[in-house]
Amino acid sequence: MIKDYQVKIGNVTVPNVQSVTVSIETPSDQKGIYREPTFAATITIVRDASNKAFIDAFGLATNDDGRKNMLTSGSLEFHGDDIKDEYAFNIKRGFVSGWMLHNPTAANAMTTETIELKVGSLEYKAGGGSAEFTRNDFN
């Protein structure tokens, strides 16, 4: 079971991470045949924003002038009770594609911040091995 997340986007550490999802999808046609290349990986980070604002995420998403900011570094580390529960992703090329702040009306519900990244080059390490994914046309 994962108990601790250490997440960096570029050189910025993301505090209070609650969950991380990494997904990679290969599109198929109506018959289920995979003819297209795999899409860029999508990384979704959800953090508890109740007690600590994270202005850097908004800045990464908007890049001051609205143009995407291509990232060339970042990391996701998941730590559990056992060495088998440790996973790491190294972001080599990607950008922040979405940012959302959700402030629920219930008094006891936490405010959450969701950061979405599209990643064209990613390295995955787990269980003593590693694998890489790179879209050469990602820019």
N, C-alpha and C positions, 0 to 999 in steps of 0.2 A: 504494500500500500504506500502510495506517495504521501510524504508528510511535509516536504519542503520544496519550494521552487526558488530558483535563482535565475532571474530573467534580465537580460541586458538587450536594449535596442540601440545599436550604435555604441556609444560610450555611456549611455544613460541606464542606470539600474532602475527597474520597475519595482516599486514597493508593494507590499500587501497582496501578492498574487494569490488568488483563490483557485484558479483552474487555467489550464492551457490545453488547447486542442490543435493538433497538427493533422491536416488532411491533404491527401494528394488524390486527384481524380483524373482518370483517362476517359474522355467522352466516347460514346458509342452512337451508332445510327439507330434508326427505328427497328432494325432487325437484331440489334444487340451486337453488331460487329464493330470492333474497335479499329477505326481507320485514322483517327486523328492522333496527334502527339499528346502526351500527358500535359495537363494544365500546370501552371505554376502552383507550388504548394501554398496552401492557405493556413496561416497560423492565427488563432484567436486566443487572446489573453484576457482574462476577466480578473479584475482586482477589486478589493474592498476599498472604496473611496470615501467611506463614512467620516473618517477622522483626519485624513491627510490628502490634500489636493496634489495632483501630479500634473502640473502645468506643462512639463516637457512633452507629454503625450500629445496634447493639443498642438504644440509647436511642431512635432514630428509629422503630424497629420496634415497640417496646413502649410508648413514650410514658409511662413510669413507672407509669401506672395502667391500662394495657391498652386504652385508647380510641385510635382512630386519630388521628394528628396530621396535619391537612390542611396541606400545603405550598403556598405561593404563589410560590415561586421555586426555581430550580435550573437547572443548565445541563450540557450534554454537548458537549464539543468534541473532534473527532477531527482530528489533523493528520498529513499525510503528506509525501512528498517534493515534491509539486507542489501548486499552488493548486487543481487539480482534485480533489485528495485531501483537501480540508478540508470538514468537515460540522459543523453546530451545531444543537442542539436546545435550546430554552428552555422549561423546565417552568413553566407558569403556575398549574396547579392539579393536585395529586395527593397521594398518600400512599404510605408504605412498606407494602407488603402482605405481604412475606415477608423473612426473614433466615435464612441457613443458614451454619454453619461446618462445613467438611469437613476432618477431620484423618486423612489416610490412614495406613496402617500401614507402608508402604514407607519405608525410611530416606531415600531420595533424592527422594521425592514432596513437593511443596509443599502446605502447608495453604492452603486457599482459603476465601474468604468470598463468599457470593452474596447480593446485595441485589436484591429485586424491588419495583418501583413500579408502581402503577396511576395513570395520568395521564388526566385528563378535559379538559385544555386544554394544547396543545403547539404550539410554533412550530418549523418546520424551515427551516434556511437552508443552501443549497449552490449552487455554480455561479453566484453572483450573483443568485439568486432566492430566494423564500421562499414558504411555504405554512403555513396554520394549521389546526388541528383542535380543535374544542371540542364537548363534550357538555354541553348546557345543563342536563340533569338529574343531572349528576355532583355528588355531595356526600357 
